[in-house]
Every structure is written in structure tokens, then in C-alpha cells.
Amino acid sequence: MMKPLKIIWIPVLLLSACNIFPTQAAQPQSVLTPYVTLSPSGQIVPTETATQEATPEPTLTPTPFVHVLGSNETISSLALTYGLEVNEILAINPQITPKALSVGTEILIPYIKTAAEDEGESVSVISAPLALTLSTPDCTPTAEGGLWCLALVSNPLTESATGITVTFALKNNAGDTVTEQAVPPLLNLLAPNESLPVVAYFSPEIPSDYSMSATLKTALPVDTTDPGYTPLEIKVNSVDPAGQSARVSAVIPVQAADSGIGSIWVALVAYDADGRIVGVRRLEYKPVTEGEEGQAIKVYVYSNSRDIQQVDVRAEAILSEK
């Protein structure tokens, strides 16, 4: 007998968190994006913001949902279950690694087939994104022939946003898309009047006369009944810029044993003297629930272009699955 699917049905679609970004003192659980430099190269085209399409008749439109991964389930088995292609699921879950999934992981299902649909048509369950703003992408080539690109997503609204993804599209001089990536920002929550960088790396070969665009793909309101994440204040003791690098010393506070926090993300954003972002990094730590001094961390953020003058340090607590 097949084990019934475990599905959470929610009124608003939630995008699952990702486990990503060397430190000393407290050792991070995982690491990502070592640095990004931002001297423009190639032609940058204006940023596009997704616009809402005409709303179809509401008959048989499916309720948005997140699939909670069960035992022995894989991305391939989910694709088969929902009548999708594997790439269709991966495209809106850029934060997941198919070979490193665990039971309880929340997988976003982009759309499902309905009995009333003909010729294999499908119904999207992704609504138009919140009206966040997105900067023009800023790119620079790397020594090995790749390309780092960054865009800044900002929240002018009165509510926090989550489930944010931005699609970077690399095009050749004929305007044809060579490749594209859908990536989330450094943290899951974007509070009102705040901004977060979104970074993508494109491996060689890069067209000599390329253009890059960025489009806001998803941005959802926070589910106040089960947010999944919460902002976390950490104590920054010192930020020591030294040209192409900067060392940050900070303390992550002790968490209550019943706080429900499973991990803590610390994001570092480095700026040059002109206020331009020249490096980003994110690290993940396990929470400390004993003692009084907290968790001391010392970590570096790097730039491969202009000297670092200041570093913005933010943190976020990731709540455990219930």
C-alpha cells in the first residue's frame, strides 16, 4: 500500500529555506558565496518586475501548497506524482540540493494538472509577487572567465516579505538567452524599508558582448501564524577592514531551549567607500542553548575589487519543523 502524501495546504505559498554559505571560534555548519565584486562589464539592460496577468475564471484553480518530503521520496518521485518535469520543480526551488534532501524538507509545487484541463494544460499556483523593487544587475568578470552578478531587492511596503526569488538572464548580442538562474537573497525575511542583495554566479564561457537582466520572480507576504523565520539581533564587537578583506567579531546570543530555533543564519554585506556592495557572505550556525556568554564568532568577508570600508551584519533564526 502506498504511503499517503503528506501535504500542507496554505492560503499563501511559502518558499522553503535553504541551508547555505571559514570561520574560527564558533564553526559554521555550512558556507556559501565567498565574495562578489561589482565593477560593471558588458551591457546591463533595465531590470524587469513581474506584472500580474489577467485573472482567469476561478473554477478549479488549485490552492497553493507546499509538499513536505516524506521517507524515500525524491524530486523525481514528486515530479511523477504531480505530473511535472524535475526541472519545473527545481526552477522554483533554487535553494534545494536534490541529492542532499532530508525528511521534512518543504518543497514548493509550482502547478498541478487538473481533470478539467485539456491537452496537458496546467494551472499555476504562483500569484504575482509583492511590489518589491529591484535594482539593475551589477556584474563583473572573474579571473577564470566567469561572471558574478548582484541585484538589490528592496521592500517599500508596510509588511515583511519572504519567499523571494530573482531570475538573472544572461543573453548574447543577438538577444538570445544563453542561460538563466533563479536565486533567493541572503536571508529569508525582508522587513519594510530594508534591502537585501541577491547574487548569482555564471560559469565560463561568457559571451564577449553580453547583456544581463534581473526579474523579480516571487515575493510573498509572511504567514504570521507560522513564519518559519524570525529576525535575530547579534552583538557586533568589531569590524576590522583591511583592504580586500574585513574581519567581523560578533556574539550570537544564547537561545532558550524551547525557542524552536533549529539554526541561525548570519549575513555579511561589505561596502566600499562609495557605498557600493563589493562582497557578500552567509554562514549558518547551530544555536547555543546553554551558558550566559553566547556564541562568539570571528569571520572574514572578502572583495576582489575595491577596498572594504564597512560591513553590515544581520542575522536570522530558522525555526525547526514542527
Beta strands, then each sheet from edge to edge (+ up, - down):
strand 1: 7-9
strand 2: 24-25
strand 3: 30-31
strand 4: 43-44
strand 5: 48-49
strand 6: 65-68
strand 7: 106-108
strand 8: 111-112
strand 9: 123-124
strand 10: 133-134
strand 11: 138-141
strand 12: 147-154
strand 13: 161-171
strand 14: 177-183
strand 15: 195-202
strand 16: 211-221
strand 17: 229-232
strand 18: 235-242
strand 19: 245-252
strand 20: 261-271
strand 21: 277-285
strand 22: 295-302
strand 23: 310-319
sheet 1: 1+ 6- 7+
sheet 2: 2+ 22- 19+ 18-
sheet 3: 3+ 21- 20+ 23- 17+
sheet 4: 4+ 16+ 5+
sheet 5: 4+ 16+ 13- 14+
sheet 6: 8+ 9-
sheet 7: 10+ 12- 11+
sheet 8: 10+ 12- 15+
end
